[in-house]
Amino acid sequence: MNLESFLLMRHELVLTIITLIVLVAELSVNDDNKRKVISIATVLFGINMVIGFLPNMAGILFGKMYINTDLQWTMKNILNLGVFVVLLQSVAWLKETENKIKISEFYILIFSTLLGMQFMISSGSFLMLYLGLELATIPMAALAAYDRYRSNSAEAGVKLILSAAMSSAVLLLGISFIYGTTGSTYFDVVALKYTTAPLQTLAFILFFSGMAFKISLVPFHLWTADVYEGSPINVTSYLSVISKGASAFILVTVLFTVFNSIALIWKPLMYIIAVLTMTVGNLFAMRQQNMKRFLAFSSIAQAGFILLGIIGASNIGMTSVIYFVFVYIFSNLGAFGVVSVIYYKSRKENMDDYNGLYFTNPKLSLVMMLALFSLAGIPPVAGFFGKFFLFTAAAESGYYWLVFIAVLNATISLYYYLLVVKAMFINKNETPIAYIKTDWPAKVAILICVIGIFAVGFYSGIYQYITSISFGI
């Protein structure tokens, strides 16, 4: 391998170097200066994010196990941007006394999971996909249990690792059947040999079940609410956005490239799961008072909408999924950013605690309103365009009833999102949450989300660019 070949793995190599630097910094500073690691890690990752936007090099490595095209490069940059926002939102939390001695661990775990996702995104074989998935999942369980002095955080970590182990076993069994029936794990070879034979159909169902767990599709969603509620808020935002976005991307890629020959089998399956996921997520979200559980079920419903783009099985479908993930990152991180600021300043995270929030914290209330409107798909924010393109992809393939059900679910979601808006702007509260002075990293993170919520929707060049690089997938 020459230098040019190594540069194809630019995202992974730079991230690995940054992780090692953070590890050295952990060994070099004493306990009283641990906070310096926050600045080192955040600045280095910001540099990594900028490097990621340098001109891309397309190519393959390791006999097509690793593939780098403009599509993979763009998805990695989207995730990098989301992780950078999460890191900015985490600064105030990590500076708390109880977290001071384990700051480096947070960054090492975050970067390790992101590294796994990047390998997963560039995978050209099921073997590379599985290795990347495991590298992303195992550190994630440690992140969920990061607040070791809180019993519900430890419980969240245990639930996540046990559920992930089960789903990985199912996924690996499916991959074994795929290899056994086709003689290969490479996507391009498997695609040529895949048929509707019973064993291959079973292999696909097992593979899809394992991936559905990662995206929280019904009925593989039962872990989501408990893990989201028990995890630290910043970890929850990472789980709901970055992890879900990477998994959705690889699922749509594999379905379009490997399993396209059995689309007649998986399209009806997607239809049923899309309806169940949207409906169950929305109905349970309406019952929640805890904001983390509320956003957890909201994210389940959003995953159901993603399936509308997947079921289209077209260039527009692929484009709409990636575009929606991009929009979803800004929208969900904006909502979680406000929730984290309020919780770490007031220790309040129930919906009733937000009564009268606008009168004491108008800026935070407006940001939350914009984020929720984007999640609901209200024009003119970006979420409207994201859902519009998903609906278009499904309608183009003739799934009109599915689009109708999705519109009904979008209406239901508008109701419970407006409950939060009503609490902040209309409901009275004798003792509202006091004025919160937001630290500058959190302000920058929220500003990035607000800009993204508007810019991604209004600037049509983003959608057109994604269309151009996803053509022929």
N, C-alpha and C positions, 0 to 999 in steps of 0.2 A: 504493500500500500504506500502510495506517495502522499505528499502534503495535500494535493488537490483532493484526494479521496477522503482524507481526514476532515477537510473543510466541509464536506457534505454533511458531517455530523456536528456542525458548528454549534447548534443549540445545546446538544447534549454535552459536548466537550467543555464549553464555557461554563455551563451549570455545574459540571463535576468539579472544575477548578474552583469555582466559588464555594462549593460545599467544603472542599478541602481547606480553603482559606479560613472559613468560619470555624472549622475544627481546630486549626492551628491557633486562631485567635482565642478560642475557648481555653486552650492549654497555656496561652501566654499571659492572660490577664488574671488578676486575683479577683476574689469574690466581690470586693468593693467597687471594682471597675467593670463589672459584667455588662453594664448598660452601654458600654462602648461598642459591644458586639452588634447592638441594634443598628447603630449608624453604619457600621462596616457592612453588615449584611444587606441593609436596604439600599445603600449607595451602589454596592457591587451588583445587586440584582437590577437596579435601574440601568446600569451600564450594559448588563446582559440584555435587557429589553431593547435598548437602542441598537446594540450589535445585531440583534435578530432582524432588524428592519433593513440591514444592508443588503445589497443586491444578492439574490438567491442563486445557488448553483443546483441544478437538477442532476440526478444520477442515481445509481444503485450500488449497494455494497453487499458483501458476504453472499454472493450468489442469489440476489434478489430477496434476501431476508430483510434488508433495510432499503427503503425507497424514499427518496426525497424529491418532491415536485413542488411546484408553486402552491398546490392545494395544501399539502402537508405543512409547508413553510408558513403559509398564512394562518392555519389553525394553531400552530405553535405560538405564533406572535400574538394571536388573540388570547390564548391562555396565559402567556407571559404578562400581558397587560392586566388581566384579571388578578393574577397572583400579586403583581406590584401594588394594586389597589388594596388587596387583603393585607399585605405587609404594612402599608401606611396606616390602615385601620387598627392594626395590632400594636402599634408603638405604645400608646398609653396603657394598654392592658399589660404588656410585658414589663413596663416600668414599675408595676406594683411590687411591693416588698416580697410577697409570697412567690412571685415568679422570677425574682432577680437571679437566683442561683441556677436556673435552668433555661435561660434565654437561648443559648446556643442550640440546645436540643430542639427547640421549636423550629428554628431555621433549617437545621439539618434534616429534620423530618419532612418539612414542607418541600425542600429542594429535592429530597429523595423521591417523594411521591410524584412531583412534577417531572423528574427525570424518567420515571417509569411511564408516565403518560406520553411523554415525547417519543420514547421508543415504541410504545403501543401505536401511536399515530403514524409512525413511519414504517410499521411492520408490513412485510411482504409475505409473511408466512404465519401460520397459526402458532408456531413455536415462539417466534419473536413476540407475537401478540400476547401470548400467555405469560411469558417472562416479564414483559412490560407491565401487564396487569397486576401481577403479584408484587412487583417492585413498588407499584403505586398503592396497593391495598394494605400491605402489612404495616408500613409506617403510619398510614392513616388511622389505624386502630390505636396506635400510641398517641396520636394527636387527639383523638376523641377522649382518651383517658388522661389528658395532659394535666388537668387540675386534680392531682392525686389526693388532695385533702377533702375533696367533695365526693361523696359516695355515688351520686348519680353520674358523675363523670367517669369514674372507674367502671360503673355498670354499663355506660355507653360504649366504652372500649371493649369490654367483654362481649357485649351483644354484637358489636360490629365484627370482631375477629371471628366469632363462632359462625355468624351468618355468612361472612365472606368465605370462610373455609368450606362451608357447605356448597355455596354457589360455585366456588372454584373447582370443587370436586365434580360437580355436575358438568361444568364447562369443559374440564379436562377429559371427562368421559366422552363427551360429544366430539372433541378433537381427536381422541383415540379412534373412535368409530370412523371419522372422516379419513384419517390416515389409513385405517385398515381397509377401507373400501376403495380408496383412490390411489394408495401407494405414495402419497406425497402430502406435505403440509404447506406447500407454496400456493399462494392464492391463484396464480394464473394456471397452474397445472390442475388444481382441484376444480376450477371453474369449467375446464374442458371435459372433465370426467364425471361431473355431478349429474345425477338423474333423480327421478322420483321413486327409486327403489326403496322398499320399506326400511332397511337398515340405514340408508342415507337420510331418509326423512326423519327417522328417530335421532340420528346424529345432529341434524339441524335443530330439532326441537330442544335437545339437551344444550347445544351451544347457545341458542337464543335465550333459554331460561337463565343460563349463567350471566349473560350480558344484561338481561332485563333486571336482574337484581341491582346491578351497578347504576341503572338509570331510574330505579324505583318505579317500575311499571307494575300495575296490579296484575296478578296477585303476589308479586314479589316485593311488595312495598312495606311489609309489616314492621321491618326494622327501622324505617326512616324516622318516624316521629320521635320514638324513644331515644335514638342516637342523637338526633338533632337537638332535642331538649337537654340531654345530659352533657353534651359537649360544650366547651367554651364557645361563645358567640362567634368569634372570628374563625374558629375551626368549622363551625356549622356553616358559615357563609362559604368557606372553601369547599366543603363537601357538596353543598347544594349547587354550586356554580361550576367550579373548575373540574371536579371529578365527573360531574354529570355531563358537562360539555364534551370532554374527551371521550367518554364512553359512547355518547350519542354519535359522535363523528365516526368512530371506528365501526359502530354497528351499521350505520348507513353505508359506509364504504364497503364493508364485507357483503352486505345484502345486495348492493348494486353490482359488485364485481365478481363475487364468488357464487352467490346463490341466485343469480338472476334467472338461471335456467329452471328453477323451481318456484318462480314467483307466483304461480297459480296456487301453490300450497301456502306460502307465507303471507300473501296479501289478505286472505280471509282471516288468518290469525291476527294480523296487525289491526284489522278492522275491529274485531271483537275487543282486543286489548286496549285499543285507543279509546273506545266508548267507555269501557270499564274504568280506565285510568282517569280520564277526564271527570267522569261522574263521581266516582268514589273520592277522588281528591277534593273536588268542590264541596261535596256534601259534608265531609268531615272537617274541612276548613271552616265552614260556617259555625261549627260547634266549639271552636277553640277560643280560649281566653289568653293562654300563654303565647306571646308573640313568636317564639321560636317554633312551637308546634304549629301555629297558624301558618308561618312561612314554609314549614316542612310540607304540610298538605297542599299548600299552594304550589310548591315545586313539583309535587306528584302530578297535579293537574296540568302543569305546564309541560311535563314529560309526555302526557297524553296528546297535547297539541303537536309536539314534535313528530309523532307518528303519522300525522297527516301528510307531512312532507315525505316521510319514508315510503308510505304506501303509494305515493305517486310514481315511484321508481322511474324517475326521469331526470333530465338535467335541471329542470326547474325545481324538482323535489330536493335534489342535493343542494342546490343553491339556497333554497328557502330554509333548509335545516341549519346550514352554516350561518346564514344571516340571522336567523332567529336566536341561535346560541350567542352570537355577538351582541345582539340587543339584550338578551336575557342576562348576560354578564353585568352590563351597566345597571339594568333595572333592579336585579336582585341584590347586587352589592350595594346599591344606593339605599335600599330598604334596610339591609342588614347593618350598613354603616350607621344609620340613625339609631337603630335598636342598640347597637354596641355602645355608642356614645352615651345614650341615656342610661343603659344598665350600669356601666362602669362608673358613672358619676352619681347615680341615685339608687342603684340596686333594685330597680323596678323594671319588670318585663311583662306585665299583664296588660291586656288591652284597656281595662278600666283605669289603669294608671295614666293613660294618655289623655284622659278627659281634661279639656282645657289647656292642652299643651301649646296651642297656637298663641295664647295670651302671654305666655312666659318665654316660649322659644319659637318665635314665628319662622325663623329660617329653617330650623330642623323640621318643622311641620310641613313647610312647603316642599322641601326635598322629599320627605316621606310621601307626600301626596303625588308628586311627579313620578316617583318610583312605582307606586301602586297603580297609578293611571297607566303607566307603561306596561306593567304586568297584566292589567285588565284589557289592554288593547284599545284604549281611548285615543282618538286623534287629538292633536297632531303629533304626539310623542312617538318614539320609535317603535314601541310595542305594537301599535296599530299596524304599522307596515309589516312587522315581523309575522303577525298572525294573518294578515291579508295574503301574504305570499304563500304561507302554509295552506290556507284555504284554497288558493288558486291552484296549487300543485295537486291537491286532492280532487278538486272539481275538474281539472283538465283530464284526469283519468276516469272521470265518470262517477265518482263517489259523492253524489249530490246529497244523499241521505246522511252520510257521514259528516259532510260540511254543515248540514242543517243541525245535527246533534251537537257539533262543535260550537256553532253560533249560540245555541241554547245554553251550553255550558259556559261560554264566554259571558253571557248575560248573568248567569248565576254567580260567576266569579266577580263580576262588577258589584253585585250586592254586598258580598262580604268584604271586598276591598273598601267599599264606601263606609262600612261600619267603622273602620279605623279612621277614615277621614272625618266622619261624623264625630267620633270621640274627640279628635284633636280640635276641630273648628266649631262645633256646636254644643256638645255636652258641657254642662257646668261642673265645676269642681271647686270646692271651698279651699282645698290645699293642693293645687296643681304642682307638678314637678317644677322646682325652682329653676331659675335661669342657669343654663349650662354653658360654661366657657370651653369651647372645643379647642383642643390642641392643634397646632398647624399641620402635622401630618394627616390627621383625620379630615381637616378642612380641605387639603389638597385631594385626598381620596374622594371625598364627596363632590368636589368640584369636577373631577374627572368623570364621575358617574353622571352628573347633571349635563355636562357638555356632550357626553356620549349618548344620553337619552334623546337629545335633540339632533345632534349632528348626524348620527347614523341613520336617522329617519329622513332628514331633509336632504342629505347629500346622496344623490342617486348613483354617483360613481362607485360607491362601495358595493352596492348590489350588482352593478354591471361588471365590476372586476371579479367578484366571486363567481358570477356566471361564466366569465371567460376562462377561468382556471379550472372550473369543475366540468367543463364540456368534455363529453366522451368518457366520463368516469365509469 
